[in-house]
Amino acid sequence: MGSLLSGCERGLSGDAEFATFPKNPDVFIDGFSSGLEYRPFAGSKFTAFTVDNQTKYAGSAAMRFDIPNVGDPNGAFAGAIFPDMGGRDLSGYDALTFWAKASQGATINEIGFGNDFGENKYLVTLNNMRIGTAWTQYTIPIPDPSKLTYEKGLFWYAEGPEGGNGYTIWIDEVKFEKLGTVAQPRPSILNGEDKTEQTFIGVSTTLTGLTQTFNLSSGQDVTVAAAPSYFTFSSTDVDVAQVNENGVVSIVGTGTATITAVLNGVKAKGSLTIESLGTFQNAPTPPARNAADVISVFSDAYTNIPVDFYNGYFAPFQTTLGGADLTINGDNLIQYTNLNFVATEFKNPTINVSSMTHLHVDIQIRESIDPGDFISIELGDFGANGAFGGGDDSSARVQFTSGSLSSNQWISLDIPLSSFVMASKANLAQIFFISDATISTILVDNMYFYK
């Protein structure tokens, strides 16, 4: 049987033709074009879209979108995609164009094409599109038309109430066009910034701020958010950092590498220089304690309480960036930069640590330590009413000066709760790290109370 099957194999003929997809540019011209579907987003108002035969820019009908009021039981926003799941070849066009107006001046949150509820490989988004009460034509350029030989996502939008109130949008004559006037491409990664990041082997980070800017015949610049697949990424040293087609940078070795990108032959503004410090030493593994003896705020070793935030951004005084947004070799970490003070808050509900004896936390200071540097840890209790303010709040802090700190290694702190002299620990809601900017960058792990 094997010989028989082998003998029946055939190569491709030089005359073979591969399947092609329709090149129909129309999305909505007096009605849906052939093959088009309407698919609302989960949580949106499903009935927000209708076809309006009274208000239109041209022809006999336009698309109408009724944005809901705040509190509408049928949906918190209006949003949907308009796909042709059979796919179309849009490589011969350079822009999506349409006419639109609204019942009031407003800003549409997101609008574009390439959303198909699937891979969204070539998603394009025009953010914060201003719209008025008069019909106006809009142009959303295609970052690289040659990529769109098989595109299913022809149009999509998402918009919520403005000032708490709903309003109406009309969109008409939606189609892809070959304008020939989409010019001066200026792609960017990281919003055009040259950034440097210290990291470790095993860490992955995703490139953000991917945009493409074009100049239109009107002289107006239009900037769209472009999916990573429009870009070609590269690394100056793949033995240090590798980057895939989705813009995910993986750290594989020690050293320095710079990530850059090109879009349709044009070098993107912005870069990411990786300084890999090598293998990361995880924080010490916490001991196995009885669950009744632990109240965990942040640790992979125990079940954590509900946390409202790991960085409250107390503007305008706080400068601290970051939060629980770093994972190295499967270990979840809190990373703070530009530290002056920062709070982890857990008020829904507060916790009672009156029966606990210690607060444990592991910290790593990612910089040299100078005389006068310090880290303070402060606890905040919201009092009997369980809410901030009201005259029954209390707090206390413990300070660790430069002589008790070290750089680039884990410091395990087991602080007796008796060191925090405060009115109550029965409605605890906050843990602060405070440096007054003497120390800028720290990692935090295994933050829990125990007895």
Secondary structure, 3 states (H helix, E strand, C coil): CHHHHHHCCCCCCCCCCCCCCCCCCEEECCCECCCCCCEECCCECHHHEEEECCCCCCCCCEEEEECCCCCCCCCCEEEEEEEEEEEECCCCCCEEEEEEEECCCEEEEEEEECCCCCCCCCCEEEEEEEECCCCEEEEEECCCHHHCCCEEEEEEEEECCECCECCEEEEEEEEEECCCCCEEEEEECHHHCEEEEEECCCCEEECCCCEEEEECCCCCEEEEEECHHHEEEEECCCCCEEECCCCEEEECCCEEEEEEEEECCEECECEEEEEECCCCCCCCCCCCCCHHHEEEEECCCCCECCCCECCCCCCCCCCCEEEEEEEECCEEEEEEECCCEEEEECCCCCECCCCCCEEEEEEEECCCCCCCCEEEEEEEECCCCCCCCCCCCEEEEEEEEHHHCCECCEEEEEEEHHHCCCCCCCCEEEEEEECCCCCCCEEEEEEEEEC
